[in-house]
Amino acid sequence: MDLGIIAAIAMLVLWAVLTFMFEAPGYVHLLLTAGVFLLIWRIVVRGSPKK
């Protein structure tokens, strides 16, 4: 696992905690967007052939 995937998972966990345990304001949902984007991006980059 690289640092990007770990950061993405941390963002998703933080989003889940803030959303389900507290009344999260709208900007907290940016963590969901950024976390999913970062996770997909890092998985695609890891699977791409090296040049």
C-alpha positions in Angstrom: 0.0 0.0 0.0 1.3 3.4 -0.8 0.7 6.6 1.2 -2.0 7.9 -1.2 -4.2 4.8 -0.5 -3.7 5.1 3.2 -4.6 8.8 3.1 -7.7 8.1 1.0 -8.9 5.4 3.5 -8.2 7.8 6.4 -10.3 10.5 4.7 -13.2 8.0 4.2 -13.0 6.9 7.8 -13.0 10.5 9.1 -16.0 11.3 6.8 -17.9 8.3 8.1 -17.2 9.3 11.8 -18.2 12.9 11.3 -21.3 12.1 9.2 -22.8 9.3 11.4 -21.8 10.5 14.8 -22.3 14.2 14.5 -24.5 16.5 12.5 -21.9 17.2 9.7 -22.0 20.4 7.8 -21.9 20.3 4.0 -18.2 20.8 3.6 -17.5 17.6 5.5 -18.8 15.7 2.5 -15.9 17.0 0.5 -13.9 14.4 2.4 -16.0 11.7 0.7 -15.4 13.2 -2.7 -11.7 13.7 -2.2 -11.3 10.3 -0.6 -13.0 8.3 -3.3 -11.2 10.3 -6.0 -7.8 9.7 -4.4 -8.5 6.0 -3.8 -9.5 5.4 -7.4 -6.6 7.5 -8.8 -4.0 5.6 -6.7 -5.4 2.2 -7.7 -5.3 3.1 -11.4 -1.8 4.5 -11.1 -0.5 1.4 -9.4 -2.1 -0.8 -12.1 -0.7 1.2 -15.0 2.3 -0.3 -16.8 5.6 1.6 -16.2 7.2 3.4 -19.1 
